[in-house]
Amino acid sequence: MAISYKPLWHLLVEKEMNKEDLKKVANITSNIVSRMSKNAYVNLDSIEKICLAMDCKIEDVVEITKEV
């Protein structure tokens, strides 16, 4: 299985935000955004910060997909 942050990127487009805006509102580092851009693991503390800042659910940020 693989992690994808595609829902988050769609949410940012819907809210007319970019990754810099996300860093500021969620108080996360560039490293976290970079890891998410590569669909790499990000700890739940960071995902929680994003959910609270964006007023969304965890499934609006991350999804688990089957690797083919």
Distance bins in CASP14 RR format, pairs under 12 A and 6 or more apart:
PFRMAT RR
TARGET T0000
AUTHOR 0000-0000-0000
RMODE 2
METHOD distances of the structure
MODEL  1
1 39 0 0 0 0 0 1 0 0 0 0 0
1 41 0 0 0 0 0 1 0 0 0 0 0
1 62 0 0 0 0 0 1 0 0 0 0 0
1 63 0 0 0 0 0 1 0 0 0 0 0
1 64 1 0 1 0 0 0 0 0 0 0 0
1 65 1 0 0 1 0 0 0 0 0 0 0
1 66 1 0 0 1 0 0 0 0 0 0 0
1 67 1 0 0 1 0 0 0 0 0 0 0
1 68 0 0 0 0 0 1 0 0 0 0 0
2 38 0 0 0 0 0 1 0 0 0 0 0
2 39 1 0 0 1 0 0 0 0 0 0 0
2 40 0 0 0 0 0 1 0 0 0 0 0
2 41 0 0 0 0 0 1 0 0 0 0 0
2 62 0 0 0 0 0 1 0 0 0 0 0
2 63 0 0 0 0 1 0 0 0 0 0 0
2 64 1 0 0 1 0 0 0 0 0 0 0
2 65 1 0 1 0 0 0 0 0 0 0 0
2 66 1 0 0 1 0 0 0 0 0 0 0
2 67 1 0 1 0 0 0 0 0 0 0 0
2 68 0 0 0 0 1 0 0 0 0 0 0
3 35 0 0 0 0 0 1 0 0 0 0 0
3 36 0 0 0 0 1 0 0 0 0 0 0
3 38 0 0 0 0 0 1 0 0 0 0 0
3 39 1 0 1 0 0 0 0 0 0 0 0
3 40 1 0 0 1 0 0 0 0 0 0 0
3 41 1 0 0 1 0 0 0 0 0 0 0
3 42 0 0 0 0 1 0 0 0 0 0 0
3 43 0 0 0 0 0 1 0 0 0 0 0
3 44 0 0 0 0 0 1 0 0 0 0 0
3 47 0 0 0 0 0 1 0 0 0 0 0
3 58 0 0 0 0 0 1 0 0 0 0 0
3 61 0 0 0 0 0 1 0 0 0 0 0
3 62 1 0 0 1 0 0 0 0 0 0 0
3 63 1 0 0 1 0 0 0 0 0 0 0
3 64 1 0 0 1 0 0 0 0 0 0 0
3 65 1 0 0 1 0 0 0 0 0 0 0
3 66 0 0 0 0 0 1 0 0 0 0 0
3 67 0 0 0 0 0 1 0 0 0 0 0
4 10 0 0 0 0 0 1 0 0 0 0 0
4 36 0 0 0 0 1 0 0 0 0 0 0
4 37 0 0 0 0 0 1 0 0 0 0 0
4 38 0 0 0 0 0 1 0 0 0 0 0
4 39 1 0 1 0 0 0 0 0 0 0 0
4 40 0 0 0 0 0 1 0 0 0 0 0
4 41 0 0 0 0 0 1 0 0 0 0 0
4 42 0 0 0 0 0 1 0 0 0 0 0
4 59 0 0 0 0 0 1 0 0 0 0 0
4 61 0 0 0 0 0 1 0 0 0 0 0
4 62 1 0 0 1 0 0 0 0 0 0 0
4 63 1 0 1 0 0 0 0 0 0 0 0
4 64 1 0 0 1 0 0 0 0 0 0 0
4 65 1 0 1 0 0 0 0 0 0 0 0
4 66 0 0 0 0 0 1 0 0 0 0 0
4 67 0 0 0 0 0 1 0 0 0 0 0
5 11 0 0 0 0 1 0 0 0 0 0 0
5 12 0 0 0 0 1 0 0 0 0 0 0
5 19 0 0 0 0 0 1 0 0 0 0 0
5 22 0 0 0 0 0 1 0 0 0 0 0
5 32 0 0 0 0 0 1 0 0 0 0 0
5 33 0 0 0 0 1 0 0 0 0 0 0
5 34 0 0 0 0 0 1 0 0 0 0 0
5 35 0 0 0 0 1 0 0 0 0 0 0
5 36 1 0 1 0 0 0 0 0 0 0 0
5 37 1 0 0 1 0 0 0 0 0 0 0
5 38 0 0 0 0 1 0 0 0 0 0 0
5 39 1 0 0 1 0 0 0 0 0 0 0
5 40 0 0 0 0 1 0 0 0 0 0 0
5 41 0 0 0 0 0 1 0 0 0 0 0
5 42 1 0 0 1 0 0 0 0 0 0 0
5 46 0 0 0 0 0 1 0 0 0 0 0
5 47 0 0 0 0 1 0 0 0 0 0 0
5 50 0 0 0 0 1 0 0 0 0 0 0
5 58 0 0 0 0 0 1 0 0 0 0 0
5 59 0 0 0 0 0 1 0 0 0 0 0
5 60 0 0 0 0 0 1 0 0 0 0 0
5 61 1 0 0 1 0 0 0 0 0 0 0
5 62 1 0 1 0 0 0 0 0 0 0 0
5 63 0 0 0 0 1 0 0 0 0 0 0
5 64 0 0 0 0 0 1 0 0 0 0 0
5 65 0 0 0 0 0 1 0 0 0 0 0
6 12 0 0 0 0 0 1 0 0 0 0 0
6 13 0 0 0 0 0 1 0 0 0 0 0
6 36 0 0 0 0 0 1 0 0 0 0 0
6 37 0 0 0 0 0 1 0 0 0 0 0
6 39 0 0 0 0 1 0 0 0 0 0 0
6 59 0 0 0 0 0 1 0 0 0 0 0
6 60 0 0 0 0 0 1 0 0 0 0 0
6 61 0 0 0 0 1 0 0 0 0 0 0
6 62 0 0 0 0 1 0 0 0 0 0 0
6 63 1 0 0 1 0 0 0 0 0 0 0
6 64 0 0 0 0 0 1 0 0 0 0 0
6 65 0 0 0 0 1 0 0 0 0 0 0
7 13 0 0 0 0 0 1 0 0 0 0 0
7 14 0 0 0 0 0 1 0 0 0 0 0
7 36 0 0 0 0 0 1 0 0 0 0 0
7 39 0 0 0 0 0 1 0 0 0 0 0
7 47 0 0 0 0 0 1 0 0 0 0 0
7 50 0 0 0 0 0 1 0 0 0 0 0
7 51 0 0 0 0 0 1 0 0 0 0 0
7 54 0 0 0 0 0 1 0 0 0 0 0
7 56 0 0 0 0 1 0 0 0 0 0 0
7 57 0 0 0 0 1 0 0 0 0 0 0
7 58 0 0 0 0 1 0 0 0 0 0 0
7 59 1 0 0 1 0 0 0 0 0 0 0
7 60 1 0 1 0 0 0 0 0 0 0 0
7 61 1 0 1 0 0 0 0 0 0 0 0
7 62 1 0 0 1 0 0 0 0 0 0 0
7 63 1 0 1 0 0 0 0 0 0 0 0
7 64 0 0 0 0 0 1 0 0 0 0 0
7 65 0 0 0 0 0 1 0 0 0 0 0
8 14 0 0 0 0 0 1 0 0 0 0 0
8 15 0 0 0 0 0 1 0 0 0 0 0
8 17 0 0 0 0 0 1 0 0 0 0 0
8 19 0 0 0 0 1 0 0 0 0 0 0
8 22 1 0 0 1 0 0 0 0 0 0 0
8 26 0 0 0 0 0 1 0 0 0 0 0
8 28 0 0 0 0 0 1 0 0 0 0 0
8 32 0 0 0 0 0 1 0 0 0 0 0
8 33 0 0 0 0 1 0 0 0 0 0 0
8 36 1 0 0 1 0 0 0 0 0 0 0
8 37 0 0 0 0 0 1 0 0 0 0 0
8 39 0 0 0 0 0 1 0 0 0 0 0
8 42 0 0 0 0 0 1 0 0 0 0 0
8 46 0 0 0 0 0 1 0 0 0 0 0
8 47 0 0 0 0 1 0 0 0 0 0 0
8 50 1 0 0 1 0 0 0 0 0 0 0
8 51 0 0 0 0 1 0 0 0 0 0 0
8 53 0 0 0 0 0 1 0 0 0 0 0
8 54 0 0 0 0 1 0 0 0 0 0 0
8 56 0 0 0 0 1 0 0 0 0 0 0
8 57 0 0 0 0 0 1 0 0 0 0 0
8 58 0 0 0 0 0 1 0 0 0 0 0
8 59 0 0 0 0 0 1 0 0 0 0 0
8 60 1 0 0 1 0 0 0 0 0 0 0
8 61 1 0 1 0 0 0 0 0 0 0 0
8 62 1 0 0 1 0 0 0 0 0 0 0
8 63 0 0 0 0 1 0 0 0 0 0 0
9 15 0 0 0 0 0 1 0 0 0 0 0
9 17 0 0 0 0 0 1 0 0 0 0 0
9 18 0 0 0 0 0 1 0 0 0 0 0
9 19 0 0 0 0 1 0 0 0 0 0 0
9 22 0 0 0 0 1 0 0 0 0 0 0
9 33 0 0 0 0 0 1 0 0 0 0 0
9 36 0 0 0 0 1 0 0 0 0 0 0
9 37 0 0 0 0 1 0 0 0 0 0 0
9 39 0 0 0 0 0 1 0 0 0 0 0
9 50 0 0 0 0 0 1 0 0 0 0 0
9 60 0 0 0 0 0 1 0 0 0 0 0
9 61 0 0 0 0 1 0 0 0 0 0 0
9 62 0 0 0 0 0 1 0 0 0 0 0
9 63 0 0 0 0 0 1 0 0 0 0 0
10 17 0 0 0 0 0 1 0 0 0 0 0
10 54 0 0 0 0 0 1 0 0 0 0 0
10 56 0 0 0 0 0 1 0 0 0 0 0
10 59 0 0 0 0 0 1 0 0 0 0 0
10 60 0 0 0 0 1 0 0 0 0 0 0
10 61 0 0 0 0 0 1 0 0 0 0 0
10 62 0 0 0 0 0 1 0 0 0 0 0
10 63 0 0 0 0 0 1 0 0 0 0 0
11 17 0 0 0 0 1 0 0 0 0 0 0
11 19 0 0 0 0 0 1 0 0 0 0 0
11 21 0 0 0 0 0 1 0 0 0 0 0
11 22 0 0 0 0 1 0 0 0 0 0 0
11 25 0 0 0 0 0 1 0 0 0 0 0
11 26 0 0 0 0 0 1 0 0 0 0 0
11 50 0 0 0 0 1 0 0 0 0 0 0
11 51 0 0 0 0 0 1 0 0 0 0 0
11 53 0 0 0 0 0 1 0 0 0 0 0
11 54 1 0 0 1 0 0 0 0 0 0 0
11 55 0 0 0 0 0 1 0 0 0 0 0
11 56 1 0 0 1 0 0 0 0 0 0 0
11 57 0 0 0 0 0 1 0 0 0 0 0
11 58 0 0 0 0 0 1 0 0 0 0 0
11 59 0 0 0 0 0 1 0 0 0 0 0
11 60 1 0 1 0 0 0 0 0 0 0 0
11 61 1 0 0 1 0 0 0 0 0 0 0
11 62 0 0 0 0 0 1 0 0 0 0 0
11 63 0 0 0 0 0 1 0 0 0 0 0
12 18 1 0 0 1 0 0 0 0 0 0 0
12 19 1 0 0 1 0 0 0 0 0 0 0
12 20 0 0 0 0 0 1 0 0 0 0 0
12 21 1 0 0 1 0 0 0 0 0 0 0
12 22 1 0 0 1 0 0 0 0 0 0 0
12 23 0 0 0 0 0 1 0 0 0 0 0
12 25 0 0 0 0 0 1 0 0 0 0 0
12 26 0 0 0 0 0 1 0 0 0 0 0
12 33 0 0 0 0 0 1 0 0 0 0 0
12 36 0 0 0 0 0 1 0 0 0 0 0
12 37 0 0 0 0 0 1 0 0 0 0 0
12 50 0 0 0 0 0 1 0 0 0 0 0
12 53 0 0 0 0 0 1 0 0 0 0 0
12 54 0 0 0 0 1 0 0 0 0 0 0
12 56 0 0 0 0 0 1 0 0 0 0 0
12 60 0 0 0 0 0 1 0 0 0 0 0
12 61 0 0 0 0 0 1 0 0 0 0 0
13 19 0 0 0 0 0 1 0 0 0 0 0
13 21 0 0 0 0 0 1 0 0 0 0 0
13 22 0 0 0 0 0 1 0 0 0 0 0
14 54 0 0 0 0 0 1 0 0 0 0 0
14 56 0 0 0 0 0 1 0 0 0 0 0
14 60 0 0 0 0 1 0 0 0 0 0 0
15 21 0 0 0 0 1 0 0 0 0 0 0
15 22 0 0 0 0 1 0 0 0 0 0 0
15 25 0 0 0 0 1 0 0 0 0 0 0
15 53 0 0 0 0 0 1 0 0 0 0 0
15 54 1 0 0 1 0 0 0 0 0 0 0
15 55 0 0 0 0 1 0 0 0 0 0 0
15 56 0 0 0 0 1 0 0 0 0 0 0
15 60 0 0 0 0 0 1 0 0 0 0 0
16 22 0 0 0 0 0 1 0 0 0 0 0
17 23 0 0 0 0 0 1 0 0 0 0 0
17 24 0 0 0 0 1 0 0 0 0 0 0
17 25 1 0 0 1 0 0 0 0 0 0 0
17 26 0 0 0 0 0 1 0 0 0 0 0
17 33 0 0 0 0 0 1 0 0 0 0 0
17 50 0 0 0 0 0 1 0 0 0 0 0
17 53 0 0 0 0 0 1 0 0 0 0 0
17 54 0 0 0 0 1 0 0 0 0 0 0
17 56 0 0 0 0 0 1 0 0 0 0 0
18 24 0 0 0 0 0 1 0 0 0 0 0
18 25 0 0 0 0 0 1 0 0 0 0 0
18 33 0 0 0 0 0 1 0 0 0 0 0
19 25 0 0 0 0 0 1 0 0 0 0 0
19 26 0 0 0 0 0 1 0 0 0 0 0
19 28 0 0 0 0 1 0 0 0 0 0 0
19 29 0 0 0 0 0 1 0 0 0 0 0
19 30 0 0 0 0 1 0 0 0 0 0 0
19 32 0 0 0 0 0 1 0 0 0 0 0
19 33 1 0 1 0 0 0 0 0 0 0 0
19 34 0 0 0 0 1 0 0 0 0 0 0
19 35 0 0 0 0 0 1 0 0 0 0 0
19 36 0 0 0 0 1 0 0 0 0 0 0
19 37 1 0 0 1 0 0 0 0 0 0 0
19 50 0 0 0 0 0 1 0 0 0 0 0
20 26 0 0 0 0 0 1 0 0 0 0 0
20 28 0 0 0 0 0 1 0 0 0 0 0
20 30 0 0 0 0 1 0 0 0 0 0 0
20 33 0 0 0 0 1 0 0 0 0 0 0
21 28 0 0 0 0 0 1 0 0 0 0 0
21 33 0 0 0 0 0 1 0 0 0 0 0
21 50 0 0 0 0 0 1 0 0 0 0 0
21 53 0 0 0 0 1 0 0 0 0 0 0
21 54 0 0 0 0 0 1 0 0 0 0 0
22 28 1 0 0 1 0 0 0 0 0 0 0
22 29 0 0 0 0 0 1 0 0 0 0 0
22 30 0 0 0 0 0 1 0 0 0 0 0
22 32 0 0 0 0 1 0 0 0 0 0 0
22 33 1 0 0 1 0 0 0 0 0 0 0
22 34 0 0 0 0 0 1 0 0 0 0 0
22 36 0 0 0 0 1 0 0 0 0 0 0
22 37 0 0 0 0 0 1 0 0 0 0 0
22 46 0 0 0 0 0 1 0 0 0 0 0
22 47 0 0 0 0 0 1 0 0 0 0 0
22 49 0 0 0 0 0 1 0 0 0 0 0
22 50 1 0 0 1 0 0 0 0 0 0 0
22 51 0 0 0 0 0 1 0 0 0 0 0
22 53 1 0 0 1 0 0 0 0 0 0 0
22 54 1 0 0 1 0 0 0 0 0 0 0
22 56 0 0 0 0 0 1 0 0 0 0 0
22 61 0 0 0 0 0 1 0 0 0 0 0
23 29 1 0 0 1 0 0 0 0 0 0 0
23 30 1 0 0 1 0 0 0 0 0 0 0
23 31 0 0 0 0 0 1 0 0 0 0 0
23 32 0 0 0 0 1 0 0 0 0 0 0
23 33 1 0 1 0 0 0 0 0 0 0 0
23 34 0 0 0 0 0 1 0 0 0 0 0
23 36 0 0 0 0 0 1 0 0 0 0 0
23 37 0 0 0 0 0 1 0 0 0 0 0
23 46 0 0 0 0 0 1 0 0 0 0 0
23 49 0 0 0 0 0 1 0 0 0 0 0
23 50 0 0 0 0 0 1 0 0 0 0 0
23 53 0 0 0 0 0 1 0 0 0 0 0
24 30 0 0 0 0 0 1 0 0 0 0 0
24 33 0 0 0 0 0 1 0 0 0 0 0
24 49 0 0 0 0 0 1 0 0 0 0 0
24 50 0 0 0 0 0 1 0 0 0 0 0
24 53 0 0 0 0 1 0 0 0 0 0 0
24 54 0 0 0 0 0 1 0 0 0 0 0
25 33 0 0 0 0 0 1 0 0 0 0 0
25 49 0 0 0 0 1 0 0 0 0 0 0
25 50 0 0 0 0 1 0 0 0 0 0 0
25 51 0 0 0 0 0 1 0 0 0 0 0
25 52 0 0 0 0 1 0 0 0 0 0 0
25 53 1 0 1 0 0 0 0 0 0 0 0
25 54 1 0 0 1 0 0 0 0 0 0 0
25 55 0 0 0 0 0 1 0 0 0 0 0
25 56 0 0 0 0 0 1 0 0 0 0 0
26 32 0 0 0 0 1 0 0 0 0 0 0
26 33 0 0 0 0 1 0 0 0 0 0 0
26 36 0 0 0 0 0 1 0 0 0 0 0
26 42 0 0 0 0 0 1 0 0 0 0 0
26 45 0 0 0 0 0 1 0 0 0 0 0
26 46 1 0 0 1 0 0 0 0 0 0 0
26 47 0 0 0 0 1 0 0 0 0 0 0
26 48 0 0 0 0 1 0 0 0 0 0 0
26 49 1 0 1 0 0 0 0 0 0 0 0
26 50 1 0 1 0 0 0 0 0 0 0 0
26 51 0 0 0 0 1 0 0 0 0 0 0
26 52 1 0 0 1 0 0 0 0 0 0 0
26 53 1 1 0 0 0 0 0 0 0 0 0
26 54 1 0 0 1 0 0 0 0 0 0 0
26 55 0 0 0 0 0 1 0 0 0 0 0
26 56 0 0 0 0 0 1 0 0 0 0 0
26 61 0 0 0 0 0 1 0 0 0 0 0
27 33 0 0 0 0 0 1 0 0 0 0 0
27 45 0 0 0 0 0 1 0 0 0 0 0
27 46 0 0 0 0 1 0 0 0 0 0 0
27 48 0 0 0 0 0 1 0 0 0 0 0
27 49 1 0 0 1 0 0 0 0 0 0 0
27 50 0 0 0 0 1 0 0 0 0 0 0
27 52 0 0 0 0 1 0 0 0 0 0 0
27 53 1 0 0 1 0 0 0 0 0 0 0
28 34 0 0 0 0 0 1 0 0 0 0 0
28 35 0 0 0 0 0 1 0 0 0 0 0
28 36 0 0 0 0 1 0 0 0 0 0 0
28 42 0 0 0 0 1 0 0 0 0 0 0
28 43 0 0 0 0 0 1 0 0 0 0 0
28 45 0 0 0 0 1 0 0 0 0 0 0
28 46 1 0 1 0 0 0 0 0 0 0 0
28 47 0 0 0 0 1 0 0 0 0 0 0
28 48 0 0 0 0 0 1 0 0 0 0 0
28 49 1 0 1 0 0 0 0 0 0 0 0
28 50 1 0 0 1 0 0 0 0 0 0 0
28 51 0 0 0 0 0 1 0 0 0 0 0
28 52 0 0 0 0 0 1 0 0 0 0 0
28 53 0 0 0 0 1 0 0 0 0 0 0
28 54 0 0 0 0 0 1 0 0 0 0 0
28 61 0 0 0 0 0 1 0 0 0 0 0
29 35 0 0 0 0 1 0 0 0 0 0 0
29 36 0 0 0 0 0 1 0 0 0 0 0
29 42 0 0 0 0 0 1 0 0 0 0 0
29 43 0 0 0 0 0 1 0 0 0 0 0
29 45 0 0 0 0 0 1 0 0 0 0 0
29 46 0 0 0 0 1 0 0 0 0 0 0
29 49 0 0 0 0 0 1 0 0 0 0 0
30 36 0 0 0 0 0 1 0 0 0 0 0
30 37 0 0 0 0 0 1 0 0 0 0 0
31 37 0 0 0 0 0 1 0 0 0 0 0
31 38 0 0 0 0 0 1 0 0 0 0 0
31 40 0 0 0 0 0 1 0 0 0 0 0
31 42 0 0 0 0 1 0 0 0 0 0 0
31 43 0 0 0 0 0 1 0 0 0 0 0
31 46 0 0 0 0 1 0 0 0 0 0 0
32 38 0 0 0 0 0 1 0 0 0 0 0
32 40 0 0 0 0 1 0 0 0 0 0 0
32 41 0 0 0 0 0 1 0 0 0 0 0
32 42 1 0 1 0 0 0 0 0 0 0 0
32 43 0 0 0 0 1 0 0 0 0 0 0
32 44 0 0 0 0 0 1 0 0 0 0 0
32 45 0 0 0 0 1 0 0 0 0 0 0
32 46 1 0 1 0 0 0 0 0 0 0 0
32 47 0 0 0 0 1 0 0 0 0 0 0
32 48 0 0 0 0 0 1 0 0 0 0 0
32 49 0 0 0 0 1 0 0 0 0 0 0
32 50 0 0 0 0 1 0 0 0 0 0 0
32 61 0 0 0 0 0 1 0 0 0 0 0
33 40 0 0 0 0 0 1 0 0 0 0 0
33 42 0 0 0 0 1 0 0 0 0 0 0
33 46 0 0 0 0 1 0 0 0 0 0 0
33 49 0 0 0 0 0 1 0 0 0 0 0
33 50 0 0 0 0 1 0 0 0 0 0 0
34 40 0 0 0 0 1 0 0 0 0 0 0
34 42 0 0 0 0 1 0 0 0 0 0 0
34 46 0 0 0 0 0 1 0 0 0 0 0
35 41 1 0 0 1 0 0 0 0 0 0 0
35 42 1 0 1 0 0 0 0 0 0 0 0
35 43 0 0 0 0 1 0 0 0 0 0 0
35 46 0 0 0 0 1 0 0 0 0 0 0
35 47 0 0 0 0 0 1 0 0 0 0 0
35 62 0 0 0 0 0 1 0 0 0 0 0
36 42 1 0 1 0 0 0 0 0 0 0 0
36 43 0 0 0 0 0 1 0 0 0 0 0
36 46 0 0 0 0 1 0 0 0 0 0 0
36 47 0 0 0 0 1 0 0 0 0 0 0
36 50 0 0 0 0 1 0 0 0 0 0 0
36 61 0 0 0 0 1 0 0 0 0 0 0
36 62 0 0 0 0 1 0 0 0 0 0 0
39 62 0 0 0 0 1 0 0 0 0 0 0
39 63 0 0 0 0 0 1 0 0 0 0 0
39 64 0 0 0 0 0 1 0 0 0 0 0
39 65 0 0 0 0 1 0 0 0 0 0 0
39 67 0 0 0 0 0 1 0 0 0 0 0
40 46 0 0 0 0 0 1 0 0 0 0 0
40 62 0 0 0 0 0 1 0 0 0 0 0
41 47 0 0 0 0 0 1 0 0 0 0 0
41 62 0 0 0 0 0 1 0 0 0 0 0
41 64 0 0 0 0 0 1 0 0 0 0 0
42 48 0 0 0 0 0 1 0 0 0 0 0
42 49 0 0 0 0 0 1 0 0 0 0 0
42 50 0 0 0 0 1 0 0 0 0 0 0
42 58 0 0 0 0 0 1 0 0 0 0 0
42 61 0 0 0 0 1 0 0 0 0 0 0
42 62 0 0 0 0 1 0 0 0 0 0 0
43 49 0 0 0 0 1 0 0 0 0 0 0
43 50 0 0 0 0 0 1 0 0 0 0 0
43 62 0 0 0 0 0 1 0 0 0 0 0
44 50 0 0 0 0 0 1 0 0 0 0 0
44 51 0 0 0 0 1 0 0 0 0 0 0
44 58 0 0 0 0 1 0 0 0 0 0 0
44 61 0 0 0 0 0 1 0 0 0 0 0
44 62 0 0 0 0 1 0 0 0 0 0 0
45 51 0 0 0 0 0 1 0 0 0 0 0
45 52 0 0 0 0 0 1 0 0 0 0 0
46 52 0 0 0 0 0 1 0 0 0 0 0
46 53 0 0 0 0 0 1 0 0 0 0 0
46 58 0 0 0 0 0 1 0 0 0 0 0
46 61 0 0 0 0 1 0 0 0 0 0 0
46 62 0 0 0 0 0 1 0 0 0 0 0
47 53 0 0 0 0 0 1 0 0 0 0 0
47 54 0 0 0 0 0 1 0 0 0 0 0
47 56 0 0 0 0 0 1 0 0 0 0 0
47 57 0 0 0 0 0 1 0 0 0 0 0
47 58 1 0 0 1 0 0 0 0 0 0 0
47 59 0 0 0 0 0 1 0 0 0 0 0
47 60 0 0 0 0 0 1 0 0 0 0 0
47 61 1 0 1 0 0 0 0 0 0 0 0
47 62 1 0 0 1 0 0 0 0 0 0 0
47 63 0 0 0 0 0 1 0 0 0 0 0
48 54 0 0 0 0 0 1 0 0 0 0 0
48 56 0 0 0 0 0 1 0 0 0 0 0
48 57 0 0 0 0 0 1 0 0 0 0 0
48 58 0 0 0 0 1 0 0 0 0 0 0
48 61 0 0 0 0 1 0 0 0 0 0 0
48 62 0 0 0 0 0 1 0 0 0 0 0
49 56 0 0 0 0 0 1 0 0 0 0 0
49 58 0 0 0 0 0 1 0 0 0 0 0
49 61 0 0 0 0 0 1 0 0 0 0 0
50 56 1 0 0 1 0 0 0 0 0 0 0
50 57 0 0 0 0 0 1 0 0 0 0 0
50 58 0 0 0 0 1 0 0 0 0 0 0
50 60 0 0 0 0 1 0 0 0 0 0 0
50 61 1 0 1 0 0 0 0 0 0 0 0
50 62 0 0 0 0 1 0 0 0 0 0 0
51 57 1 0 0 1 0 0 0 0 0 0 0
51 58 1 0 1 0 0 0 0 0 0 0 0
51 59 0 0 0 0 1 0 0 0 0 0 0
51 60 1 0 0 1 0 0 0 0 0 0 0
51 61 1 0 0 1 0 0 0 0 0 0 0
51 62 0 0 0 0 1 0 0 0 0 0 0
52 58 0 0 0 0 0 1 0 0 0 0 0
52 60 0 0 0 0 0 1 0 0 0 0 0
52 61 0 0 0 0 0 1 0 0 0 0 0
53 60 0 0 0 0 0 1 0 0 0 0 0
53 61 0 0 0 0 0 1 0 0 0 0 0
54 60 1 0 0 1 0 0 0 0 0 0 0
54 61 1 0 0 1 0 0 0 0 0 0 0
55 61 0 0 0 0 0 1 0 0 0 0 0
56 62 0 0 0 0 0 1 0 0 0 0 0
57 63 0 0 0 0 0 1 0 0 0 0 0
58 64 0 0 0 0 0 1 0 0 0 0 0
END
